[in-house]
Amino acid sequence: MRGLIAYYTKFGNGKRIAEALARGLEESGQEVKVLQLPGKVDGDFDFVVASSPTRLGRAMGPAKRFVSSLRGDWAGKSFVAVGTGVHSEEQEGKRSETWPAGSADRLYERLEKAGLKPLMGPQKFWVENADDWKNARLLEGEEDRAREVGRAIGRMLSGES
Ligand SMILES: Cc1cc2nc3c(=O)[nH]c(=O)nc-3n(C[C@H](O)[C@H](O)[C@H](O)COP(=O)(O)O)c2cc1C
């Protein structure tokens, strides 16, 4: 199958996660195109992975607008919603202004509303909690984990698990 991985990034971590997901998907036999948002969707796809950084518990504009643009034509196709953010045990699941990687949950809701079908729950990837957001990098092992999630998505699409 052919999939689109559409991601928005502010500081580059989302790009690394998108590329790791793409590697995993390719390793499990899927064809993927990686698109940085905002950008133009070109071609036909069977599934979509949408990713956004989290800002005050929410997904960011370019990712939200991308999901809105899927209404109609993409109904019934499979999706995986992805978000990056900062992990915090005590905030987990709270829809507060620091909701950890809440962008994944928000994109999930929007994609479902647009008529697409989830392949799995929201996928969250963590950056370090630094005072300086610009230089906060992914926690160790997150790219490997994203690659493994990519493989798992690929296997599900091939009907192997
Ligand atoms: C103003 C601001 C607000 C943020 N709010 C959240 C938040 O509510 N929850 C969270 O998990 N991360 C939050 N973050 C961290 C970002 O999600 C993180 O910088 C981003 O995921 C990194 O991805 P990128 O490198 O692709 O931009 C915030 C960052 C900034 C700058």
The ligand as an SDF file (V2000), in Angstrom:
LIG
                    3D

 31 33  0  0  0  0  0  0  0  0999 V2000
    4.9650   27.6610   23.7790 C   0  0  0  0  0  0  0  0  0  0  0  0
    5.1420   26.1770   23.8870 C   0  0  0  0  0  0  0  0  0  0  0  0
    4.1360   25.4230   24.4960 C   0  0  0  0  0  0  0  0  0  0  0  0
    4.2740   24.0260   24.6060 C   0  0  0  0  0  0  0  0  0  0  0  0
    3.2420   23.3150   25.1790 N   0  0  0  0  0  0  0  0  0  0  0  0
    3.3680   21.9470   25.2570 C   0  0  0  0  0  0  0  0  0  0  0  0
    2.2990   21.1590   25.8260 C   0  0  0  0  0  0  0  0  0  0  0  0
    1.2410   21.6370   26.2210 O   0  0  0  0  0  0  0  0  0  0  0  0
    2.4610   19.8200   25.8980 N   0  0  0  0  0  0  0  0  0  0  0  0
    3.6070   19.2020   25.4390 C   0  0  0  0  0  0  0  0  0  0  0  0
    3.6950   17.9900   25.5190 O   0  0  0  0  0  0  0  0  0  0  0  0
    4.6130   19.9250   24.8840 N   0  0  0  0  0  0  0  0  0  0  0  0
    4.5270   21.2750   24.7880 C   0  0  0  0  0  0  0  0  0  0  0  0
    5.5510   22.0000   24.2150 N   0  0  0  0  0  0  0  0  0  0  0  0
    6.7350   21.2860   23.6940 C   0  0  0  0  0  0  0  0  0  0  0  0
    6.5920   21.0480   22.1970 C   0  0  0  0  0  0  0  0  0  0  0  0
    5.5730   20.1130   21.9650 O   0  0  0  0  0  0  0  0  0  0  0  0
    7.9090   20.5700   21.5900 C   0  0  0  0  0  0  0  0  0  0  0  0
    8.7380   21.7010   21.4990 O   0  0  0  0  0  0  0  0  0  0  0  0
    7.6990   19.9750   20.2040 C   0  0  0  0  0  0  0  0  0  0  0  0
    6.9140   18.8090   20.2800 O   0  0  0  0  0  0  0  0  0  0  0  0
    8.9900   19.6310   19.5160 C   0  0  0  0  0  0  0  0  0  0  0  0
    8.6830   19.2420   18.1940 O   0  0  0  0  0  0  0  0  0  0  0  0
    9.3900   19.9580   16.9550 P   0  0  0  0  0  0  0  0  0  0  0  0
   10.8630   19.9190   17.2260 O   0  0  0  0  0  0  0  0  0  0  0  0
    9.0030   19.0900   15.7830 O   0  0  0  0  0  0  0  0  0  0  0  0
    8.8660   21.3450   16.8190 O   0  0  0  0  0  0  0  0  0  0  0  0
    5.4360   23.3950   24.0980 C   0  0  0  0  0  0  0  0  0  0  0  0
    6.4410   24.1680   23.4870 C   0  0  0  0  0  0  0  0  0  0  0  0
    6.3010   25.5430   23.3730 C   0  0  0  0  0  0  0  0  0  0  0  0
    7.3820   26.3440   22.6980 C   0  0  0  0  0  0  0  0  0  0  0  0
  1  2  1  0
  2  3  1  0
  2 30  2  0
  3  4  2  0
  4  5  1  0
  4 28  1  0
  5  6  2  0
  6  7  1  0
  6 13  1  0
  7  8  2  0
  7  9  1  0
  9 10  1  0
 10 11  2  0
 10 12  1  0
 12 13  2  0
 13 14  1  0
 14 15  1  0
 14 28  1  0
 15 16  1  0
 16 17  1  0
 16 18  1  0
 18 19  1  0
 18 20  1  0
 20 21  1  0
 20 22  1  0
 22 23  1  0
 23 24  1  0
 24 25  2  0
 24 26  1  0
 24 27  1  0
 28 29  2  0
 29 30  1  0
 30 31  1  0
M  END
$$$$
